[in-house]
Amino acid sequence: MREEIITCRACPRLVEWREQVAREKRRAFRDWTYWGRPVPGFGDPRAELVIIGLAPAAHGANRTGRVFTGDRSGDFLFAGLHRAGFANQPRSEHREDGLALTGAYIVAPCKCAPPDNKPLPEELARCTPFMDREMALLPTRVVLALGGIAWNATLAWLERVGVAIPSPRPAFGHGAELALPGAPVLLGCYHVSQQNTQTGRLTPAMFDAVMGRARELIENRQGR
């Protein structure tokens, strides 16, 4: 599946953009050989916590080849995962930096860096088979959705696997929680983007509170 993901060219707009970025580069990374391909998920294959993001950043994961690696969003996320005991180190700089996750796995609904960080609905739709296959391989107990797009992508995934979604459709919010029969518990968290973390909309304390709830849910479901 990893090989299928990284060789995918199904979305012409995304292929053109990710490869253009990889050629032109950012001045600070001019000595890098950019990844410039779709980015598969990353983490512990036995994870009970699955974190749903959005898409690779143009000069982050599109450069390094690993989700949330090489940018400020990843710095915030992995520092939080480290504090919560899901990551062995607080930083993620490149694919060979020794980072390992325990009990957590990260999935991006869109595997390619999109222009303006905004994948089109049809591009997200083309990526759903990859997301479905990744989720099917994981013993998920809790899903943490980073932002509204991730929340809606998770609801759509639950529907595809036969879970009945209430009407009106549950809305995203920071700290939102949705427990449905036969499904992992869904938690909402503001995305770890610089737009949120540098303005104080999402603080480390807020992120830690959501991670604490995720840990609590996992341990309760394990009967500890």
N, C-alpha and C positions, 0 to 999 in steps of 0.2 A: 504493500500500500504506500509506503514511503516513496518508493521509486515512481509509482504512478503519480503521486502528488507533485514531486519536484520536476517531472517532465511534462506536466499538463500545460497545454496552450489553448484551452477552450475559449478564453475571453480575449479577443484581439486588442481591445482597449487597454486591458491590464498588462498583457504581454508587452505591448509597445511602451507603456509607461515604465514598468519595472526595469526593462532593458535600457531605456533611455537614461534613467537615473543611474544605473550601473555603469554606463559609459561616461556620463558627464561628471558624476561624483560631486561630493561637497568638498570644498577646499581643504577642510580639516582632515578629510579622509582620502586625500588624493593618492596616497601610497597603498591604499587598500585595493585588493581585488574583490569587488563586490560579488555577493552571491547572485543577485539578479534573477532569481527563480521563485517558484512557489515555496512557501515555508511550512513544513509539517508540524504537527504538535510536538510537545516536549514534556517529559516528566517521568513519573513512576508508572509503569504499566499495571501496577496493582493498586493504583490510586482510588481512594474512595471520595476524594474531593476533586472535582473537575472545574477548572476556571475557564470561563468562556470570554474571550476578548473580542476583537473586531477584525483587524487585518494587520499585516506587517507594516511597520513604519518604513518610509522610503529610504532613510539613512540609518535605520536601526536594524530590524530583522532582515530587510532587503539587502543590507550590506553584510551582515554577519551570518545569516542563514539559520538563526535560532530565534524563536518568538521572544519578544520583549527583551532582546539582547542588544546592547550598544546604544541605548538612549535613556533619557531621563525617566520616561514612563517605567522602563524596566528597573531602573535604580530604585524607584519608589516601591514597585511591586515586590521585587525580590528581597528588599530590606524588610518589608512586612511579612513575607513568607518565612524569612529567617527568624524574625522575632516570634512567630507563631510555631516554629519547630518543623516547618515543612521544607525548608531549604538549608543546605549545609553552609552557605555563605551568603552575605547580604548584597553582593554585586554580580552583575552578569555583563561581561565585556566582550567575549568572543566564544566560539564554540569549544575551544580547548582550555577554558579557564578553570575547569574542575567543578563547575556548578553541578549539583545533583539535587533532585527533589525526592522527598520521601512522603508518600501518601497523597501527593498532588500531581495533577497533569493539566497542561494548558492546551486549549484548543482554540483556533481562530476560525470563525465561520467562513471568512474569506481568506484564501491562502496567498494571495498576491497583494503587493502594495498598490493601493488605488490612488489616483489623483485626488488631492485635497482630503485624503483619508476617508473618502466617501465611495464605497462600492455601490454600484447600481443594483436594484432589486434582482434583475435577471442574472447579474454576476454572482450574487449571493445564492441564487437558486441553482446555478450550475455547480456550486461548491457543496451543496447539501449532501450528495452521496459520500463525499469524503468525511464530512462531519458525522454522518450516520455510522459509517464504518468504524471511525475512531471511537465513538461513544459505545458501540456494540462490544468493543474489546475491553472496556473498563468496568470494574465492579463498583459503579458510582453510587454513592449514598447521598451526596450533597453536590449541587451545582451552584457555583458562584458566578453570576452574570455581571460583567463589568460594563455597565451602561445599558441604555434602552435597546440598542440594536441587538446586543448579546441576549438580553432578556427575551425579546421577541423571537430570536433565533432558537432559543431554548424551548419556548412554548411551541414553536412550530415542530421542533424535533420530537417533543413529547406527543404531539398529535400524530406524527408519522409512525410512532411506535405504539399507537393505540390508546393513549391516555386521554380521557375526556377533560377538556379545558372548560372551566365555568364561563357562563355568560352573565354579565359583561366580562370581557376578557380582563384578567388581572393586570393591573397597571404596574409599570416599573417605578421604583423609588429606592432611594438609599435606605438599606435596612429592611426592605420589603421581604416577606417570607411567604412561600406558597408550598403547602404540603398537600399532595393529592394521592389518593389510593393507588398503590402499585407504581409509584414514581419516586425518584430522588427528591429531596427537599430542595426547592429553588430559593436562593438568596439573591437579593439585589445589592449592588454596590456601585457608587459613581465610578466611572472609568478613571484609571490612573494616569490620564493624560496630563501634560503640563498645564493645560488650560484649567484643569480642576485642582491640581496639587499646588500650583504656584499662586493661585488666587484664594486658597483656603477653603474652597468648596469641599475638598476632600483632604482631611488631615491624617497624619499617622494614627492618631487616637481613634478617629472614625473608622479607619481601615482595620485597626486592631480589634475594635469591638465586633465588626462583622466576622473577622477571622475567628474570634473567640466563640461566636455563635456557631460557626461551621464546625469547629472542633467539638463543641458540646453536642451537636446533633450527631456527629459521627460516633462519638463515644457512647451516647445513649442508645443508638441503633445497634451497637455492638454488644450492648448489655453490660457495659462496664459500670 
